[in-house]
Amino acid sequence: MQIDMQSRHLPLTPSLQDYIRRRLHFAMGSQYQRIKRIMVRLSDTNGTRGGNDKRCQILVKLSGQADVVIEDTQSQINVAVDRAASRASRTVNRKIARIRNKALRAPLISEPI
């Protein structure tokens, strides 16, 4: 699983990068084989003025499926990362479960005897 990180108007420190990697591995660990790539974009929309302006956008590219995009905005970047990773994990799990259920419900084609 490849994790790419970008930041705009927010310092992307090594400790923040490590935190994001650990959080995503924990959240997405059960679906590791199906995920091709994760892109994380962090931004501070208000700059130094403060407020709920730290945004975390997570894009998950699945093998053979549509991308999952989750975004969260909070006053602290760690909280935004936590909430976005948790929501992304639930969304990916739900999407994969639908695919499995659809495959199980597919009618079996019997061969003529």
GUNUZA-958372 format. One record per atom (N, C-alpha, C): residue number from 1; atom name; residue in one letter; x, y, z. Coordinates in Angstrom, 1 decimal, always signed. Layout:
{NUM "CA" "A" {X Y Z}}
...
***
This chain:
{1 "N" "M" {+0.9 -1.2 +0.0}}
{1 "CA" "M" {+0.0 +0.0 +0.0}}
{1 "C" "M" {+0.9 +1.2 +0.0}}
{2 "N" "Q" {+0.8 +2.0 -1.0}}
{2 "CA" "Q" {+1.6 +3.2 -1.2}}
{2 "C" "Q" {+0.8 +4.4 -0.6}}
{3 "N" "I" {+1.4 +5.2 +0.2}}
{3 "CA" "I" {+0.8 +6.4 +0.8}}
{3 "C" "I" {+1.5 +7.6 +0.4}}
{4 "N" "D" {+0.8 +8.5 -0.3}}
{4 "CA" "D" {+1.4 +9.8 -0.8}}
{4 "C" "D" {+0.8 +10.9 +0.1}}
{5 "N" "M" {+1.6 +11.9 +0.5}}
{5 "CA" "M" {+1.1 +13.0 +1.3}}
{5 "C" "M" {+1.5 +14.3 +0.7}}
{6 "N" "Q" {+0.6 +15.2 +0.8}}
{6 "CA" "Q" {+0.8 +16.6 +0.3}}
{6 "C" "Q" {+0.2 +17.5 +1.3}}
{7 "N" "S" {+0.8 +18.7 +1.4}}
{7 "CA" "S" {+0.4 +19.7 +2.4}}
{7 "C" "S" {+0.4 +21.1 +1.8}}
{8 "N" "R" {-0.6 +21.9 +2.1}}
{8 "CA" "R" {-0.7 +23.2 +1.6}}
{8 "C" "R" {-0.9 +24.2 +2.8}}
{9 "N" "H" {+0.0 +25.1 +3.0}}
{9 "CA" "H" {-0.1 +26.1 +4.1}}
{9 "C" "H" {-0.1 +25.4 +5.5}}
{10 "N" "L" {+0.5 +24.3 +5.6}}
{10 "CA" "L" {+0.6 +23.5 +6.8}}
{10 "C" "L" {+1.9 +22.7 +6.8}}
{11 "N" "P" {+2.7 +22.8 +7.9}}
{11 "CA" "P" {+4.0 +22.1 +7.9}}
{11 "C" "P" {+3.8 +20.6 +7.9}}
{12 "N" "L" {+4.4 +19.8 +7.0}}
{12 "CA" "L" {+4.3 +18.4 +7.0}}
{12 "C" "L" {+5.6 +17.8 +7.6}}
{13 "N" "T" {+5.6 +17.8 +8.9}}
{13 "CA" "T" {+6.7 +17.4 +9.7}}
{13 "C" "T" {+6.9 +15.9 +9.6}}
{14 "N" "P" {+8.1 +15.4 +9.9}}
{14 "CA" "P" {+8.3 +13.9 +9.9}}
{14 "C" "P" {+7.4 +13.2 +10.9}}
{15 "N" "S" {+7.2 +13.8 +12.1}}
{15 "CA" "S" {+6.3 +13.2 +13.1}}
{15 "C" "S" {+4.8 +13.2 +12.6}}
{16 "N" "L" {+4.4 +14.2 +11.9}}
{16 "CA" "L" {+3.0 +14.2 +11.3}}
{16 "C" "L" {+2.9 +13.1 +10.3}}
{17 "N" "Q" {+3.9 +13.0 +9.4}}
{17 "CA" "Q" {+3.9 +11.9 +8.4}}
{17 "C" "Q" {+3.9 +10.5 +9.0}}
{18 "N" "D" {+4.7 +10.3 +10.1}}
{18 "CA" "D" {+4.7 +9.0 +10.8}}
{18 "C" "D" {+3.3 +8.8 +11.4}}
{19 "N" "Y" {+2.7 +9.8 +12.0}}
{19 "CA" "Y" {+1.4 +9.6 +12.6}}
{19 "C" "Y" {+0.3 +9.2 +11.5}}
{20 "N" "I" {+0.4 +9.9 +10.4}}
{20 "CA" "I" {-0.6 +9.6 +9.3}}
{20 "C" "I" {-0.4 +8.2 +8.8}}
{21 "N" "R" {+0.8 +7.7 +8.6}}
{21 "CA" "R" {+1.1 +6.4 +8.2}}
{21 "C" "R" {+0.6 +5.3 +9.2}}
{22 "N" "R" {+0.9 +5.6 +10.5}}
{22 "CA" "R" {+0.4 +4.6 +11.5}}
{22 "C" "R" {-1.1 +4.6 +11.5}}
{23 "N" "R" {-1.7 +5.7 +11.5}}
{23 "CA" "R" {-3.2 +5.8 +11.5}}
{23 "C" "R" {-3.8 +5.1 +10.3}}
{24 "N" "L" {-3.3 +5.3 +9.2}}
{24 "CA" "L" {-3.9 +4.7 +8.0}}
{24 "C" "L" {-3.6 +3.2 +7.9}}
{25 "N" "H" {-2.4 +2.7 +8.4}}
{25 "CA" "H" {-2.2 +1.3 +8.4}}
{25 "C" "H" {-3.1 +0.6 +9.4}}
{26 "N" "F" {-3.4 +1.3 +10.5}}
{26 "CA" "F" {-4.3 +0.7 +11.5}}
{26 "C" "F" {-5.7 +0.7 +11.0}}
{27 "N" "A" {-6.1 +1.7 +10.3}}
{27 "CA" "A" {-7.5 +1.8 +9.8}}
{27 "C" "A" {-7.8 +0.9 +8.6}}
{28 "N" "M" {-6.8 +0.8 +7.7}}
{28 "CA" "M" {-7.0 +0.1 +6.4}}
{28 "C" "M" {-6.3 -1.3 +6.4}}
{29 "N" "G" {-5.7 -1.7 +7.5}}
{29 "CA" "G" {-4.9 -2.9 +7.6}}
{29 "C" "G" {-5.7 -4.1 +7.1}}
{30 "N" "S" {-7.0 -4.3 +7.4}}
{30 "CA" "S" {-7.7 -5.5 +7.0}}
{30 "C" "S" {-8.0 -5.5 +5.5}}
{31 "N" "Q" {-7.9 -4.4 +4.8}}
{31 "CA" "Q" {-8.1 -4.4 +3.4}}
{31 "C" "Q" {-6.9 -4.1 +2.6}}
{32 "N" "Y" {-5.7 -4.4 +3.2}}
{32 "CA" "Y" {-4.4 -4.1 +2.6}}
{32 "C" "Y" {-4.2 -4.6 +1.2}}
{33 "N" "Q" {-4.7 -5.8 +0.9}}
{33 "CA" "Q" {-4.5 -6.4 -0.4}}
{33 "C" "Q" {-5.3 -5.7 -1.5}}
{34 "N" "R" {-6.4 -5.1 -1.2}}
{34 "CA" "R" {-7.3 -4.5 -2.2}}
{34 "C" "R" {-7.0 -3.0 -2.5}}
{35 "N" "I" {-6.1 -2.4 -1.7}}
{35 "CA" "I" {-5.8 -1.0 -1.8}}
{35 "C" "I" {-4.5 -0.8 -2.6}}
{36 "N" "K" {-4.6 -0.1 -3.7}}
{36 "CA" "K" {-3.5 +0.2 -4.6}}
{36 "C" "K" {-2.7 +1.4 -4.0}}
{37 "N" "R" {-3.4 +2.4 -3.6}}
{37 "CA" "R" {-2.7 +3.7 -3.3}}
{37 "C" "R" {-3.6 +4.5 -2.4}}
{38 "N" "I" {-3.0 +5.3 -1.5}}
{38 "CA" "I" {-3.8 +6.2 -0.7}}
{38 "C" "I" {-3.1 +7.6 -0.8}}
{39 "N" "M" {-3.9 +8.6 -1.1}}
{39 "CA" "M" {-3.3 +10.0 -1.2}}
{39 "C" "M" {-3.9 +10.8 -0.1}}
{40 "N" "V" {-3.1 +11.5 +0.7}}
{40 "CA" "V" {-3.6 +12.3 +1.8}}
{40 "C" "V" {-3.2 +13.7 +1.5}}
{41 "N" "R" {-4.2 +14.6 +1.5}}
{41 "CA" "R" {-3.9 +16.1 +1.3}}
{41 "C" "R" {-4.3 +16.8 +2.5}}
{42 "N" "L" {-3.4 +17.6 +3.1}}
{42 "CA" "L" {-3.6 +18.4 +4.2}}
{42 "C" "L" {-3.6 +19.8 +3.8}}
{43 "N" "S" {-4.5 +20.6 +4.5}}
{43 "CA" "S" {-4.4 +22.1 +4.2}}
{43 "C" "S" {-5.0 +22.9 +5.4}}
{44 "N" "D" {-4.5 +24.1 +5.4}}
{44 "CA" "D" {-5.0 +25.0 +6.4}}
{44 "C" "D" {-5.6 +26.2 +5.7}}
{45 "N" "T" {-6.9 +26.2 +5.6}}
{45 "CA" "T" {-7.6 +27.1 +4.8}}
{45 "C" "T" {-7.6 +28.6 +5.3}}
{46 "N" "N" {-7.6 +28.8 +6.6}}
{46 "CA" "N" {-7.6 +30.2 +7.1}}
{46 "C" "N" {-6.2 +30.7 +7.4}}
{47 "N" "G" {-5.2 +29.9 +7.3}}
{47 "CA" "G" {-3.9 +30.3 +7.6}}
{47 "C" "G" {-3.7 +30.5 +9.1}}
{48 "N" "T" {-3.2 +31.6 +9.5}}
{48 "CA" "T" {-2.9 +31.8 +11.0}}
{48 "C" "T" {-4.1 +32.4 +11.7}}
{49 "N" "R" {-5.2 +32.6 +11.1}}
{49 "CA" "R" {-6.4 +33.1 +11.8}}
{49 "C" "R" {-7.0 +32.1 +12.8}}
{50 "N" "G" {-6.8 +30.8 +12.6}}
{50 "CA" "G" {-7.3 +29.8 +13.5}}
{50 "C" "G" {-8.7 +29.4 +13.1}}
{51 "N" "G" {-9.4 +28.7 +14.0}}
{51 "CA" "G" {-10.7 +28.2 +13.7}}
{51 "C" "G" {-10.7 +26.8 +13.1}}
{52 "N" "N" {-11.9 +26.2 +12.8}}
{52 "CA" "N" {-12.0 +24.9 +12.2}}
{52 "C" "N" {-11.6 +25.0 +10.8}}
{53 "N" "D" {-10.3 +24.9 +10.5}}
{53 "CA" "D" {-9.9 +25.1 +9.2}}
{53 "C" "D" {-8.8 +24.2 +8.7}}
{54 "N" "K" {-8.5 +23.2 +9.5}}
{54 "CA" "K" {-7.5 +22.2 +9.2}}
{54 "C" "K" {-8.2 +21.1 +8.5}}
{55 "N" "R" {-7.9 +20.9 +7.2}}
{55 "CA" "R" {-8.6 +19.9 +6.3}}
{55 "C" "R" {-7.8 +18.8 +6.0}}
{56 "N" "C" {-8.3 +17.6 +6.1}}
{56 "CA" "C" {-7.7 +16.3 +5.7}}
{56 "C" "C" {-8.5 +15.7 +4.6}}
{57 "N" "Q" {-8.0 +15.5 +3.4}}
{57 "CA" "Q" {-8.7 +14.8 +2.4}}
{57 "C" "Q" {-8.0 +13.5 +2.1}}
{58 "N" "I" {-8.7 +12.3 +2.1}}
{58 "CA" "I" {-8.1 +11.0 +1.8}}
{58 "C" "I" {-8.7 +10.4 +0.6}}
{59 "N" "L" {-7.9 +10.1 -0.4}}
{59 "CA" "L" {-8.3 +9.4 -1.6}}
{59 "C" "L" {-7.8 +8.0 -1.6}}
{60 "N" "V" {-8.7 +7.0 -1.6}}
{60 "CA" "V" {-8.2 +5.6 -1.6}}
{60 "C" "V" {-8.5 +5.0 -3.0}}
{61 "N" "K" {-7.5 +4.5 -3.7}}
{61 "CA" "K" {-7.6 +3.9 -5.0}}
{61 "C" "K" {-7.7 +2.4 -4.7}}
{62 "N" "L" {-8.8 +1.8 -5.1}}
{62 "CA" "L" {-9.0 +0.3 -4.9}}
{62 "C" "L" {-8.7 -0.4 -6.2}}
{63 "N" "S" {-8.3 -1.6 -6.2}}
{63 "CA" "S" {-8.1 -2.4 -7.4}}
{63 "C" "S" {-9.4 -2.7 -8.1}}
{64 "N" "G" {-9.5 -2.2 -9.3}}
{64 "CA" "G" {-10.7 -2.5 -10.1}}
{64 "C" "G" {-12.0 -1.8 -9.6}}
{65 "N" "Q" {-12.0 -0.9 -8.8}}
{65 "CA" "Q" {-13.2 -0.2 -8.3}}
{65 "C" "Q" {-13.0 +1.3 -8.3}}
{66 "N" "A" {-14.1 +2.0 -8.1}}
{66 "CA" "A" {-14.1 +3.5 -8.1}}
{66 "C" "A" {-13.4 +3.9 -6.9}}
{67 "N" "D" {-12.8 +5.1 -7.0}}
{67 "CA" "D" {-12.0 +5.7 -5.9}}
{67 "C" "D" {-13.0 +6.1 -4.7}}
{68 "N" "V" {-12.4 +6.1 -3.5}}
{68 "CA" "V" {-13.1 +6.6 -2.3}}
{68 "C" "V" {-12.5 +7.8 -1.9}}
{69 "N" "V" {-13.3 +8.9 -1.7}}
{69 "CA" "V" {-12.7 +10.2 -1.3}}
{69 "C" "V" {-13.5 +10.6 -0.1}}
{70 "N" "I" {-12.7 +10.9 +1.0}}
{70 "CA" "I" {-13.3 +11.3 +2.3}}
{70 "C" "I" {-12.5 +12.6 +2.7}}
{71 "N" "E" {-13.3 +13.5 +3.2}}
{71 "CA" "E" {-12.7 +14.8 +3.7}}
{71 "C" "E" {-13.3 +15.2 +5.0}}
{72 "N" "D" {-12.5 +15.8 +5.9}}
{72 "CA" "D" {-12.9 +16.2 +7.2}}
{72 "C" "D" {-12.2 +17.5 +7.5}}
{73 "N" "T" {-12.8 +18.4 +8.2}}
{73 "CA" "T" {-12.3 +19.7 +8.6}}
{73 "C" "T" {-12.5 +19.8 +10.1}}
{74 "N" "Q" {-11.4 +20.1 +10.8}}
{74 "CA" "Q" {-11.4 +20.3 +12.3}}
{74 "C" "Q" {-10.4 +21.4 +12.7}}
{75 "N" "S" {-10.4 +21.7 +13.9}}
{75 "CA" "S" {-9.5 +22.8 +14.4}}
{75 "C" "S" {-8.1 +22.2 +14.6}}
{76 "N" "Q" {-7.9 +20.9 +14.8}}
{76 "CA" "Q" {-6.6 +20.3 +15.0}}
{76 "C" "Q" {-6.4 +19.3 +13.9}}
{77 "N" "I" {-5.2 +19.3 +13.3}}
{77 "CA" "I" {-5.0 +18.4 +12.1}}
{77 "C" "I" {-5.0 +16.9 +12.5}}
{78 "N" "N" {-4.6 +16.6 +13.8}}
{78 "CA" "N" {-4.6 +15.2 +14.2}}
{78 "C" "N" {-6.1 +14.6 +14.3}}
{79 "N" "V" {-6.9 +15.5 +14.7}}
{79 "CA" "V" {-8.4 +15.1 +14.8}}
{79 "C" "V" {-8.9 +14.9 +13.4}}
{80 "N" "A" {-8.6 +15.8 +12.5}}
{80 "CA" "A" {-9.1 +15.7 +11.2}}
{80 "C" "A" {-8.6 +14.4 +10.5}}
{81 "N" "V" {-7.3 +14.1 +10.7}}
{81 "CA" "V" {-6.7 +12.8 +10.2}}
{81 "C" "V" {-7.4 +11.6 +10.8}}
{82 "N" "D" {-7.6 +11.6 +12.1}}
{82 "CA" "D" {-8.3 +10.5 +12.7}}
{82 "C" "D" {-9.7 +10.2 +12.2}}
{83 "N" "R" {-10.5 +11.3 +12.1}}
{83 "CA" "R" {-11.9 +11.2 +11.7}}
{83 "C" "R" {-11.9 +10.8 +10.2}}
{84 "N" "A" {-11.1 +11.3 +9.4}}
{84 "CA" "A" {-11.1 +11.0 +7.9}}
{84 "C" "A" {-10.6 +9.6 +7.7}}
{85 "N" "A" {-9.6 +9.1 +8.4}}
{85 "CA" "A" {-9.1 +7.7 +8.3}}
{85 "C" "A" {-10.2 +6.7 +8.8}}
{86 "N" "S" {-10.9 +7.0 +9.8}}
{86 "CA" "S" {-11.9 +6.2 +10.3}}
{86 "C" "S" {-13.1 +6.1 +9.3}}
{87 "N" "R" {-13.5 +7.2 +8.8}}
{87 "CA" "R" {-14.6 +7.2 +7.8}}
{87 "C" "R" {-14.2 +6.5 +6.5}}
{88 "N" "A" {-12.9 +6.7 +6.1}}
{88 "CA" "A" {-12.4 +6.0 +4.9}}
{88 "C" "A" {-12.4 +4.5 +5.1}}
{89 "N" "S" {-12.0 +4.1 +6.3}}
{89 "CA" "S" {-12.0 +2.6 +6.6}}
{89 "C" "S" {-13.4 +2.0 +6.5}}
{90 "N" "R" {-14.3 +2.7 +7.1}}
{90 "CA" "R" {-15.7 +2.2 +7.1}}
{90 "C" "R" {-16.3 +2.2 +5.6}}
{91 "N" "T" {-16.0 +3.2 +4.9}}
{91 "CA" "T" {-16.5 +3.3 +3.5}}
{91 "C" "T" {-15.8 +2.2 +2.6}}
{92 "N" "V" {-14.5 +2.0 +2.7}}
{92 "CA" "V" {-13.9 +1.0 +2.0}}
{92 "C" "V" {-14.4 -0.4 +2.3}}
{93 "N" "N" {-14.5 -0.7 +3.6}}
{93 "CA" "N" {-15.1 -2.0 +4.1}}
{93 "C" "N" {-16.5 -2.2 +3.5}}
{94 "N" "R" {-17.3 -1.2 +3.6}}
{94 "CA" "R" {-18.7 -1.3 +3.1}}
{94 "C" "R" {-18.7 -1.6 +1.6}}
{95 "N" "K" {-17.8 -0.9 +0.8}}
{95 "CA" "K" {-17.8 -1.1 -0.6}}
{95 "C" "K" {-17.3 -2.5 -1.0}}
{96 "N" "I" {-16.3 -3.0 -0.3}}
{96 "CA" "I" {-15.8 -4.3 -0.5}}
{96 "C" "I" {-16.8 -5.4 -0.1}}
{97 "N" "A" {-17.6 -5.2 +1.0}}
{97 "CA" "A" {-18.6 -6.1 +1.4}}
{97 "C" "A" {-19.7 -6.2 +0.3}}
{98 "N" "R" {-20.1 -5.0 -0.3}}
{98 "CA" "R" {-21.1 -5.0 -1.3}}
{98 "C" "R" {-20.6 -5.9 -2.5}}
{99 "N" "I" {-19.4 -5.7 -2.9}}
{99 "CA" "I" {-18.8 -6.5 -4.0}}
{99 "C" "I" {-18.9 -8.0 -3.7}}
{100 "N" "R" {-18.5 -8.4 -2.5}}
{100 "CA" "R" {-18.5 -9.8 -2.1}}
{100 "C" "R" {-20.0 -10.3 -2.1}}
{101 "N" "N" {-20.9 -9.5 -1.6}}
{101 "CA" "N" {-22.3 -10.0 -1.5}}
{101 "C" "N" {-22.9 -10.1 -2.9}}
{102 "N" "K" {-22.5 -9.2 -3.8}}
{102 "CA" "K" {-23.0 -9.2 -5.2}}
{102 "C" "K" {-22.5 -10.5 -5.8}}
{103 "N" "A" {-21.3 -10.8 -5.6}}
{103 "CA" "A" {-20.7 -12.1 -6.2}}
{103 "C" "A" {-21.4 -13.3 -5.7}}
{104 "N" "L" {-21.7 -13.3 -4.4}}
{104 "CA" "L" {-22.4 -14.5 -3.8}}
{104 "C" "L" {-23.8 -14.6 -4.3}}
{105 "N" "R" {-24.4 -13.5 -4.6}}
{105 "CA" "R" {-25.8 -13.6 -5.1}}
{105 "C" "R" {-26.0 -13.9 -6.5}}
{106 "N" "A" {-24.9 -13.8 -7.3}}
{106 "CA" "A" {-24.9 -14.1 -8.7}}
{106 "C" "A" {-25.4 -15.5 -9.0}}
{107 "N" "P" {-26.3 -15.6 -9.9}}
{107 "CA" "P" {-26.8 -17.0 -10.2}}
{107 "C" "P" {-25.7 -17.9 -10.8}}
{108 "N" "L" {-25.8 -19.1 -10.4}}
{108 "CA" "L" {-24.8 -20.1 -10.9}}
{108 "C" "L" {-25.4 -20.6 -12.3}}
{109 "N" "I" {-24.5 -20.7 -13.2}}
{109 "CA" "I" {-24.9 -21.1 -14.6}}
{109 "C" "I" {-24.6 -22.6 -14.6}}
{110 "N" "S" {-25.6 -23.4 -14.8}}
{110 "CA" "S" {-25.4 -24.9 -14.8}}
{110 "C" "S" {-25.1 -25.3 -16.2}}
{111 "N" "E" {-24.3 -26.3 -16.4}}
{111 "CA" "E" {-24.0 -26.8 -17.7}}
{111 "C" "E" {-25.0 -27.9 -18.0}}
{112 "N" "P" {-25.4 -27.9 -19.3}}
{112 "CA" "P" {-26.3 -29.0 -19.7}}
{112 "C" "P" {-25.6 -30.4 -19.7}}
{113 "N" "I" {-26.4 -31.3 -19.3}}
{113 "CA" "I" {-25.9 -32.7 -19.1}}
{113 "C" "I" {-26.0 -33.5 -20.4}}
***
